[in-house]
Amino acid sequence: MLKQERHAFIIQQLNVHNRVYSTDLQQRLDVSEDTIRRDLQELAEDGVLIKVHGGAVSKSFHFTLSNNKVYLPEEKKLIARKAVQLIQSGMVILLTGGTTIRELINILPAELTATFITPSVPIALELMNHPHSEVIFIGNKLNKHAQMAVGAEVNRQLGSIRADLCILGTNALDATAGITETAWDIIEVKKELIRSADKLVSIAISEKLNTIQPLQVCSTNEIDILVTEIDPQDPMLKPYREQGINLL
């Protein structure tokens, strides 16, 4: 495989899953560790990604005030417009992080009076701009790459909450494997978020469907509602429809 093809594959995987691991790229591209190291270094020098220990993270996912790029912005805005219909005044809503959830926050009705609870630093900051809703940040040790609070204290606090909805930014979703992730500490927080809500809403661009990461967050039958940018009758969604998931 040519270098340009490897770079295109790495960028595509970063756009979809926000993070890549060097060992996984070695296996999937069938190249040496040194080749992947050079590829990531070159892409980092070009400003395409952020190189971290063991791999790289997407610049669009690594939110800062000076960098607010979003992959597939129109698709994510469409998902946000669908998902916002689920939110009503008086609700208690758990939110994870991610660019699609940021799009959702941007279109929340100004008159909404809900309570939002999140361990995500960027999401908490975005919610601070909403005029009437309450914002509760669940904090502890921060996972710097996900910009999310993690650890036993976060899980303990979440365990005392009973929310109406958990809106979960989804890294990978497969009809058989369920929702999967890469980092164990993030998975533990997401599991607790799911347990603490009456309904689980998974939001994901269609590129994340039928993909699998190493560690399971939850099984498919735990998902109540799946929100994507594609039509609910699209054949791609048939396996999820057959499992009884409400599709938006």
C-alpha positions as CSV (number, residue, x, y, z in Angstrom):
1,M,0.0,0.0,0.0
2,L,1.3,3.4,-0.9
3,K,2.0,6.0,1.7
4,Q,-0.8,8.3,0.5
5,E,-3.2,5.3,0.8
6,R,-2.1,4.6,4.3
7,H,-2.4,8.2,5.3
8,A,-5.9,8.4,3.8
9,F,-6.9,5.2,5.8
10,I,-5.5,6.6,9.0
11,I,-7.4,9.9,8.6
12,Q,-10.6,8.1,7.7
13,Q,-10.4,6.0,10.9
14,L,-9.6,9.0,13.0
15,N,-12.6,10.9,11.6
16,V,-14.9,8.0,12.3
17,H,-13.6,6.7,15.7
18,N,-11.7,9.8,17.0
19,R,-8.6,7.7,18.0
20,V,-6.4,5.1,16.4
21,Y,-3.9,2.7,18.0
22,S,-0.5,2.0,16.4
23,T,-0.7,-1.7,17.0
24,D,-4.2,-1.9,15.3
25,L,-2.9,0.1,12.3
26,Q,0.1,-2.2,12.0
27,Q,-2.2,-5.2,11.7
28,R,-4.8,-3.7,9.5
29,L,-2.3,-2.1,7.1
30,D,0.2,-5.0,7.3
31,V,3.2,-2.8,7.8
32,S,6.0,-2.4,10.4
33,E,5.8,-0.4,13.7
34,D,8.4,2.0,12.3
35,T,6.2,2.7,9.2
36,I,3.2,3.5,11.3
37,R,5.3,5.7,13.6
38,R,6.6,7.7,10.6
39,D,3.1,8.0,9.1
40,L,1.7,9.4,12.4
41,Q,4.6,11.7,12.8
42,E,4.2,13.1,9.3
43,L,0.5,13.6,9.7
44,A,1.1,15.3,13.1
45,E,3.6,17.6,11.5
46,D,1.1,18.5,8.8
47,G,-1.4,19.4,11.5
48,V,-3.8,16.6,10.6
49,L,-3.8,14.8,13.9
50,I,-2.5,14.8,17.5
51,K,0.1,12.1,18.1
52,V,-0.2,10.5,21.5
53,H,1.4,7.6,23.3
54,G,0.4,4.4,21.4
55,G,-1.4,6.1,18.5
56,A,-3.1,9.4,17.7
57,V,-6.3,11.3,18.3
58,S,-8.4,13.4,16.0
59,K,-8.0,17.2,16.1
60,S,-11.8,17.6,15.6
61,F,-12.5,15.5,18.7
62,H,-9.8,17.2,20.8
63,F,-11.9,20.3,21.3
64,T,-10.2,23.7,22.2
65,L,-11.5,27.2,21.9
66,S,-9.2,27.8,19.0
67,N,-10.0,24.5,17.2
68,N,-13.6,23.6,16.6
69,K,-13.5,21.6,13.4
70,V,-16.2,19.0,12.9
71,Y,-16.1,15.9,10.6
72,L,-19.2,15.6,8.5
73,P,-20.9,18.7,10.1
74,E,-24.1,18.6,8.0
75,E,-24.7,15.0,8.9
76,K,-24.1,15.7,12.6
77,K,-26.4,18.7,12.5
78,L,-29.2,16.5,11.0
79,I,-28.7,13.9,13.8
80,A,-28.9,16.8,16.3
81,R,-32.2,18.0,14.8
82,K,-33.6,14.5,15.1
83,A,-32.3,14.0,18.7
84,V,-33.5,17.3,20.0
85,Q,-37.1,16.2,19.5
86,L,-36.6,13.7,22.4
87,I,-35.8,16.4,25.0
88,Q,-38.5,18.0,26.9
89,S,-38.7,20.5,29.8
90,G,-38.5,18.9,33.2
91,M,-36.3,16.0,32.0
92,V,-33.0,14.9,33.6
93,I,-30.6,14.1,30.8
94,L,-27.1,12.4,30.9
95,L,-24.7,13.4,28.1
96,T,-21.4,12.0,27.1
97,G,-18.9,14.0,25.0
98,G,-18.4,14.3,21.2
99,T,-18.9,16.7,18.3
100,T,-22.5,15.4,17.6
101,I,-23.6,16.2,21.1
102,R,-22.1,19.6,20.8
103,E,-24.2,20.2,17.7
104,L,-27.3,19.0,19.8
105,I,-26.5,21.5,22.5
106,N,-26.2,24.3,20.0
107,I,-29.9,23.9,18.9
108,L,-31.5,23.3,22.3
109,P,-34.6,25.6,22.5
110,A,-33.8,28.7,24.5
111,E,-37.0,28.2,26.6
112,L,-36.0,24.6,27.6
113,T,-35.8,24.0,31.4
114,A,-34.1,20.7,31.8
115,T,-31.2,19.4,33.9
116,F,-28.2,18.2,32.0
117,I,-25.5,16.0,33.8
118,T,-22.2,15.3,32.1
119,P,-18.7,14.2,32.9
120,S,-17.4,15.8,29.7
121,V,-15.6,19.1,30.1
122,P,-16.4,20.5,26.6
123,I,-20.0,19.6,26.9
124,A,-20.3,21.2,30.3
125,L,-18.8,24.4,29.0
126,E,-21.1,24.4,26.0
127,L,-24.2,23.9,28.2
128,M,-23.1,26.9,30.3
129,N,-24.4,29.1,27.4
130,H,-28.0,27.8,27.7
131,P,-30.1,30.4,29.4
132,H,-32.6,28.3,31.5
133,S,-31.4,24.7,31.9
134,E,-29.4,23.5,34.9
135,V,-25.9,22.0,34.3
136,I,-24.3,19.5,36.6
137,F,-20.7,18.5,36.0
138,I,-19.6,15.2,37.4
139,G,-15.9,15.7,38.0
140,N,-12.8,13.8,39.2
141,K,-9.6,12.7,37.4
142,L,-9.7,13.7,33.7
143,N,-8.9,11.5,30.7
144,K,-7.1,14.1,28.7
145,H,-7.7,12.6,25.3
146,A,-11.5,12.3,25.8
147,Q,-11.6,15.4,28.0
148,M,-13.9,13.5,30.3
149,A,-13.9,12.8,34.0
150,V,-13.3,9.2,34.9
151,G,-12.7,7.0,37.9
152,A,-14.5,5.4,40.8
153,E,-15.8,8.7,42.2
154,V,-17.4,9.6,38.9
155,N,-19.1,6.2,38.8
156,R,-20.2,6.5,42.4
157,Q,-21.9,9.9,41.7
158,L,-23.6,8.6,38.6
159,G,-24.9,5.6,40.5
160,S,-27.0,7.9,42.7
161,I,-28.7,9.5,39.7
162,R,-32.0,8.5,38.0
163,A,-32.2,10.2,34.6
164,D,-34.9,10.2,31.9
165,L,-32.4,9.8,29.0
166,C,-28.8,9.0,28.5
167,I,-27.7,10.4,25.1
168,L,-24.6,8.5,24.2
169,G,-22.0,9.7,21.7
170,T,-21.2,6.4,20.0
171,N,-17.7,5.3,18.8
172,A,-18.7,2.1,17.1
173,L,-21.9,0.1,16.8
174,D,-22.6,-3.3,15.4
175,A,-25.9,-5.2,15.5
176,T,-24.1,-8.3,17.0
177,A,-21.3,-6.7,19.1
178,G,-23.3,-3.7,20.4
179,I,-21.7,-0.4,21.3
180,T,-17.9,-0.8,21.6
181,E,-15.0,1.5,22.7
182,T,-11.3,1.6,23.1
183,A,-10.5,2.9,26.5
184,W,-11.4,1.0,29.6
185,D,-11.9,4.0,31.9
186,I,-14.2,5.7,29.4
187,I,-16.2,2.4,29.1
188,E,-16.7,2.2,32.8
189,V,-18.2,5.7,32.9
190,K,-20.4,5.0,29.9
191,K,-21.7,1.8,31.5
192,E,-22.7,3.8,34.6
193,L,-24.3,6.5,32.5
194,I,-26.4,3.8,30.8
195,R,-27.4,2.2,34.1
196,S,-28.5,5.5,35.5
197,A,-31.0,6.4,32.8
198,D,-34.5,5.0,32.0
199,K,-33.7,5.1,28.2
200,L,-30.6,4.9,26.2
201,V,-30.3,7.0,23.0
202,S,-27.3,6.1,20.8
203,I,-26.3,8.8,18.3
204,A,-23.9,8.0,15.5
205,I,-23.1,8.9,12.0
206,S,-23.7,6.0,9.7
207,E,-20.0,5.5,9.1
208,K,-19.8,4.2,12.7
209,L,-22.4,1.5,12.1
210,N,-21.2,-2.1,11.5
211,T,-17.8,-1.3,13.1
212,I,-16.3,-2.9,16.2
213,Q,-13.8,-1.6,18.7
214,P,-12.0,-4.0,21.2
215,L,-14.2,-3.4,24.4
216,Q,-18.0,-3.6,24.8
217,V,-19.9,-0.7,26.4
218,C,-23.3,-2.4,26.1
219,S,-25.2,-4.9,24.0
220,T,-27.5,-3.9,21.2
221,N,-30.7,-4.9,23.1
222,E,-29.9,-2.2,25.7
223,I,-30.3,0.6,23.1
224,D,-33.8,2.1,23.1
225,I,-33.4,4.7,20.3
226,L,-30.7,5.0,17.6
227,V,-30.3,8.3,15.8
228,T,-28.4,8.6,12.6
229,E,-28.4,10.9,9.6
230,I,-29.8,8.3,7.3
231,D,-33.5,7.5,6.7
232,P,-34.9,5.0,9.3
233,Q,-36.0,2.8,6.4
234,D,-32.5,2.6,4.9
235,P,-31.5,-1.1,4.4
236,M,-28.3,-0.4,6.4
237,L,-30.5,-0.1,9.5
238,K,-32.4,-3.3,9.0
239,P,-30.4,-5.4,11.5
240,Y,-31.0,-2.7,14.2
241,R,-34.7,-2.4,13.4
242,E,-35.0,-6.2,13.7
243,Q,-33.7,-6.0,17.2
244,G,-36.5,-3.7,18.2
245,I,-34.6,-0.5,18.3
246,N,-36.6,2.7,17.6
247,L,-34.9,4.4,14.7
248,L,-34.8,8.2,14.1
